[in-house]
């Protein structure tokens, strides 16, 4: 950028001051010679001050505009920064978050299932983002010794229009050949501001479970084993596993789909029990036997692997526990057994096991049944009313 010389800066000041002189000249000409002389002397002092202030202000504004332009350019340097909704093969859900850190990049991912976790590496190679994910597999030697083998998956991402195109390459566990697949992503819509929950209006309560049968519910995967039954007015999942064998039990979802809502229900978690309550089919509120444990992102009341509850309000295994959950504008509040453990927290994206990654799409309530046995009852939802009409129900 070419800088002005001292002489040029003086010229700029003179041009500004001459403007004031031209403006005031006709007014002074009407005065008597004596008064004109006195007034001109006073005006010169004031005019000099005004000119200097105006000149300095103009220079300051120019500097501000230059800095703003420079910061805008810096912000646009890396188009990968932000949150991305991923769609993997078979329409499975995933999530990617990329941030600038200490002059470099850091990223977190969730692919289909499991937790949102930091990747082992994130860097730019030309116009592509390169991500490295760690995987560990257990191996047994001829002598029977068990070891963990580290396998690195490499993901190349490139901008394509408004979205991402990604390619994953991962060596096979046995070391022969590799697994390769392509998938896509789109930028997550901007996070809305936190809603004022005191002003939210709700529609009439909807009882999602009638206490008699599974009307209004179905498996998310029709091919899975169905452990869900109705027993003594309770919605029960009997996930019995034979020793050494794992049976693929199904998750249960509502036929109807919802936008924003308040959901109240009761759950009874057995010893070592594990389940989850999925809001809109994408955000899991963790259900797990957690009594007496320190709060984590994997314990009762957490948004699984994303948001840790403020305290552990869970009861001992075998006791009925109450959830009061509110989801409005992608912000979630969780009250567990009368204690507010999450308060209007923004949820950046889907969690493991989500039906899809689209955060703007209505979705069902779904209950996780593929882990252990669990019991639910008194499941009641109130949809949020928006713009004077009833929230969408599908």
C-alpha positions in Angstrom: 0.0 0.0 0.0 1.5 3.5 -1.0 1.8 5.8 2.0 1.3 9.6 1.8 4.4 11.9 2.2 4.6 14.7 4.7 4.1 17.3 2.0 1.0 15.4 0.8 -0.4 15.2 4.3 0.1 19.0 4.6 -1.8 19.5 1.3 -4.7 17.3 2.6 -4.9 19.6 5.7 -4.9 22.7 3.5 -7.7 21.3 1.3 -9.8 20.7 4.3 -9.2 24.1 5.8 -9.8 25.9 2.5 -13.3 24.3 2.5 -14.0 26.1 5.7 -12.6 29.4 4.4 -14.8 29.2 1.3 -17.9 28.5 3.4 -17.3 31.4 5.9 -16.0 34.0 3.4 -19.3 35.4 2.2 -20.6 35.8 5.8 -17.5 37.9 6.9 -17.8 40.3 3.9 -20.9 41.9 5.4 -19.0 43.1 8.5 -17.2 46.4 9.1 -13.4 46.5 8.5 -12.6 46.6 12.2 -14.9 43.8 13.2 -13.9 41.8 10.2 -10.2 42.0 11.3 -11.0 40.9 14.9 -13.4 38.2 13.8 -10.9 36.8 11.2 -8.2 36.6 13.9 -10.5 34.6 16.2 -11.7 32.5 13.3 -8.2 31.6 12.3 -7.6 30.0 15.7 -10.9 28.1 15.8 -10.5 27.2 12.1 -7.1 25.8 12.8 -8.4 23.6 15.6 -11.4 22.5 13.6 -9.2 21.6 10.7 -6.8 19.6 12.8 -9.6 17.7 14.5 -11.3 17.0 11.2 -8.0 15.9 9.6 -7.1 13.6 12.5 -10.6 12.1 12.5 -10.4 11.4 8.8 -7.0 9.7 9.2 -8.4 7.6 12.1 -11.4 6.5 10.1 -9.2 5.5 7.2 -7.1 3.4 9.6 -10.2 1.7 11.0 -11.5 0.9 7.5 -8.1 -0.6 6.6 -8.1 -2.8 9.7 -11.6 -3.9 9.1 -10.8 -4.8 5.6 -7.7 -6.7 6.7 -9.6 -8.6 9.4 -12.3 -9.5 6.9 -9.6 -10.9 4.5 -8.1 -12.9 7.4 -11.4 -14.3 8.4 -12.0 -15.5 4.8 -8.6 -17.1 4.4 -9.8 -20.5 5.6 -13.2 -21.5 4.3 -13.2 -24.8 6.3 -13.5 -23.1 9.7 -16.9 -23.7 11.2 -19.4 -26.6 11.8 -20.4 -29.0 9.1 -23.3 -31.5 8.8 -21.9 -34.7 7.3 -23.8 -37.4 5.3 -22.0 -40.6 5.1 -22.7 -43.8 3.0 -26.2 -45.3 3.6 -27.3 -41.8 4.7 -25.6 -42.2 8.1 -25.0 -39.0 10.1 -21.8 -37.3 11.0 -20.4 -34.0 12.2 -17.2 -32.0 11.7 -16.1 -28.8 13.6 -13.0 -26.9 12.5 -11.4 -24.1 14.5 -8.3 -21.9 14.2 -5.8 -22.4 17.0 -2.3 -21.0 17.7 -1.8 -20.3 14.0 -3.0 -23.7 12.9 -6.1 -25.8 12.9 -7.9 -28.2 15.2 -10.9 -30.2 14.5 -13.4 -32.6 16.1 -15.5 -35.3 14.4 -18.3 -37.8 14.9 -18.8 -40.5 12.3 -22.0 -42.5 12.4 -21.8 -43.6 16.1 -19.7 -43.0 19.2 -18.5 -39.7 20.6 -17.6 -36.3 19.2 -13.8 -36.5 19.5 -10.8 -34.4 18.5 -8.9 -35.7 15.5 -5.3 -36.6 15.7 -4.3 -33.9 13.1 -5.7 -31.2 11.0 -3.8 -29.2 8.4 -4.1 -27.6 5.0 -2.5 -29.1 1.9 -3.0 -26.6 -1.0 -6.7 -26.0 -1.1 -7.6 -29.2 0.7 -8.2 -29.8 4.4 -6.5 -33.0 5.6 -7.7 -34.7 8.8 -6.1 -37.7 10.6 -8.2 -39.9 12.8 -6.8 -42.6 15.1 -8.3 -46.1 15.4 -7.1 -48.8 17.7 -7.7 -52.6 17.2 -6.8 -55.4 19.6 -4.4 -58.0 18.4 -3.3 -61.2 20.0 0.1 -62.7 19.4 0.9 -66.4 19.0 1.8 -66.5 22.7 -1.6 -65.1 23.6 -0.4 -61.6 24.5 -2.9 -58.8 23.7 -1.7 -55.5 22.2 -3.4 -52.5 20.7 -2.6 -51.6 17.1 -2.8 -48.0 16.0 -4.3 -47.4 12.5 -4.5 -43.9 11.0 -7.4 -42.9 8.8 -6.8 -40.0 6.4 -9.6 -37.8 5.2 -9.2 -35.2 2.4 -11.9 -32.5 2.3 -12.4 -29.9 -0.4 -14.9 -27.1 -0.9 -17.5 -27.8 -3.6 -20.0 -25.0 -4.1 -21.7 -24.5 -0.8 -20.6 -27.8 0.6 -17.8 -30.2 1.2 -16.7 -33.3 -0.6 -14.6 -35.7 1.5 -12.7 -38.9 0.8 -11.7 -41.3 3.6 -8.8 -43.8 3.2 -8.1 -46.3 6.0 -5.7 -49.3 5.9 -7.4 -52.6 6.7 -6.9 -54.0 10.2 -4.8 -56.9 8.9 -2.5 -54.6 7.0 -3.5 -55.7 3.5 -5.2 -53.1 1.2 -7.3 -50.2 2.3 -10.9 -49.1 2.7 -11.9 -46.0 0.8 -15.2 -44.2 0.6 -16.5 -40.7 -0.3 -19.1 -38.6 1.5 -20.4 -35.1 1.6 -21.2 -32.2 4.0 -22.8 -28.9 4.2 -22.2 -25.9 6.5 -24.4 -25.9 9.7 -26.8 -23.0 9.7 -25.8 -20.2 12.1 -26.7 -20.8 15.8 -29.8 -18.8 16.8 -29.6 -16.7 19.9 -30.6 -18.3 23.2 -34.4 -18.1 23.5 -36.2 -16.4 26.4 -37.9 -19.5 27.7 -40.3 -17.4 29.9 -41.9 -16.2 26.7 -42.2 -19.5 24.9 -45.8 -20.7 24.5 -46.8 -24.4 24.2 -49.6 -26.3 22.6 -51.7 -29.0 24.2 -49.9 -31.9 25.8 -49.5 -35.0 23.7 -49.3 -38.4 25.4 -46.8 -40.3 23.3 -47.3 -43.6 25.0 -50.8 -45.0 25.8 -49.7 -47.5 28.4 -51.3 -50.4 26.5 -49.5 -51.1 23.3 -46.9 -49.7 20.9 -49.3 -47.6 18.8 -47.5 -44.6 17.5 -44.0 -46.2 17.8 -41.8 -48.2 15.5 -38.2 -49.4 15.2 -35.7 -47.1 13.6 -34.3 -50.2 11.8 -37.0 -52.7 10.9 -34.4 -55.4 10.5 -33.2 -55.2 14.1 -34.4 -57.5 16.9 -37.3 -56.0 18.8 -37.0 -56.1 22.6 -39.7 -53.5 23.2 -42.9 -54.6 24.9 -45.6 -53.0 27.1 -45.7 -54.4 30.6 -47.9 -53.1 33.5 -48.3 -49.7 31.8 -44.6 -49.4 31.2 -42.6 -49.2 27.9 -40.0 -51.9 28.5 -37.0 -52.9 26.5 -35.8 -56.5 27.3 -32.3 -56.6 25.8 -31.1 -60.1 26.9 -27.7 -61.0 25.6 -26.2 -64.5 25.7 -22.7 -64.7 27.1 -20.2 -64.3 24.3 -22.9 -63.2 21.8 -24.2 -59.8 21.0 -27.7 -59.4 19.7 -28.6 -56.3 17.7 -31.6 -54.9 19.5 -33.5 -52.0 17.9 -34.1 -48.4 18.9 -37.7 -47.2 19.2 -39.0 -44.0 17.6 -42.3 -42.1 17.4 -44.2 -42.1 14.2 -44.7 -38.4 14.5 -42.0 -35.8 14.1 -41.6 -32.6 16.0 -39.7 -29.3 15.9 -39.3 -27.5 19.3 -41.0 -28.9 22.4 -41.0 -29.7 26.1 -40.8 -33.4 26.9 -41.5 -35.0 30.3 -41.0 -38.7 31.1 -39.9 -41.1 33.7 -37.2 -43.8 33.3 -35.9 -46.7 35.5 -32.3 -47.6 34.9 -31.0 -51.0 36.1 -27.5 -51.7 37.3 -25.1 -50.9 34.5 -28.0 -49.8 32.5 -27.5 -47.6 29.4 -30.0 -45.9 27.1 -30.7 -42.5 25.6 -33.5 -40.1 24.7 -33.0 -38.6 21.2 -34.5 -35.2 20.6 -35.6 -34.7 17.0 -33.9 -38.0 16.4 -30.4 -36.3 16.5 -29.5 -35.0 20.0 -29.0 -37.7 22.6 -29.8 -36.9 26.3 -27.8 -39.6 28.0 -29.5 -42.2 30.2 -27.1 -44.3 32.2 -26.6 -45.6 35.7 -24.5 -42.8 37.1 -25.4 -42.5 40.8 -22.5 -41.1 42.9 -20.2 -40.5 39.8 -18.7 -37.1 38.9 -20.5 -35.4 36.1 -19.1 -36.1 32.6 -20.4 -35.8 29.0 -21.2 -39.5 29.1 -23.3 -39.6 32.3 -27.0 -39.2 33.1 -28.4 -35.9 31.8 -25.6 -35.0 29.5 -25.9 -34.2 25.8 -23.9 -37.3 24.9 -20.2 -36.4 24.4 -21.0 -32.7 23.9 -22.3 -31.0 27.0 -21.6 -32.0 30.6 -24.4 -31.6 33.2 -23.7 -29.0 35.9 -24.1 -31.6 38.6 -25.0 -35.3 39.0 -28.7 -35.4 40.0 -29.3 -39.1 39.3 -30.7 -41.6 41.7 -29.5 -45.1 42.5 -30.2 -47.9 40.0 -33.7 -49.4 40.1 -35.4 -46.1 41.2 -37.7 -44.2 38.9 -36.2 -40.9 37.7 -37.9 -37.9 36.1 -36.7 -35.9 33.1 -38.1 -32.5 32.1 -36.4 -31.6 28.7 -36.9 -28.4 26.7 -35.6 -28.0 23.1 -36.1 -24.5 21.6 -34.0 -23.0 18.7 -31.3 -25.6 19.1 -30.8 -24.8 22.8 -31.6 -27.5 25.4 -32.5 -27.4 29.0 -32.6 -30.6 31.1 -34.1 -30.9 34.5 -33.3 -34.2 36.2 -35.2 -35.2 39.3 -36.1 -31.6 39.9 -32.5 -30.3 39.4 -31.6 -28.1 36.4 -28.5 -29.8 35.1 -28.4 -28.1 31.7 -29.7 -24.5 31.2 -30.5 -23.3 27.7 -27.3 -24.7 26.3 -26.6 -24.4 22.5 -26.0 -27.8 20.8 -23.6 -27.4 17.9 -24.6 -30.6 16.0 -25.9 -34.1 16.1 -24.6 -36.8 18.4 -23.6 -40.4 17.7 -26.5 -42.6 16.5 -28.4 -39.7 15.0 -30.9 -40.5 12.3 -29.5 -37.6 10.1 -27.3 -34.6 10.6 -29.7 -31.9 9.4 -30.3 -29.6 12.5 -33.1 -27.7 10.8 -35.3 -30.8 10.1 -38.1 -31.9 12.4 -37.6 -35.4 13.9 -39.0 -38.0 16.2 -38.4 -38.8 19.8 -36.4 -42.0 19.9 -35.4 -44.2 22.7 -32.2 -46.2 22.6 -32.6 -49.9 23.0 -29.5 -51.4 21.4 -27.4 -51.3 24.7 -29.2 -52.7 27.7 -32.7 -53.3 29.2 -34.5 -50.2 30.2 -38.0 -49.0 31.3 -40.0 -45.8 30.5 -43.4 -44.4 31.4 -45.5 -41.3 31.4 -44.1 -39.9 28.2 -45.7 -36.5 27.4 -44.7 -33.8 24.9 -45.9 -30.2 24.4 -45.0 -28.7 21.1 -43.8 -25.1 21.0 -46.2 -22.7 19.3 -44.5 -20.4 16.7 -45.8 -17.3 15.0 -49.2 -17.8 16.4 -49.6 -21.2 15.0 -49.1 -24.8 16.1 -45.5 -26.1 15.7 -45.2 -28.6 12.8 -46.1 -32.1 13.6 -45.5 -34.8 11.0 
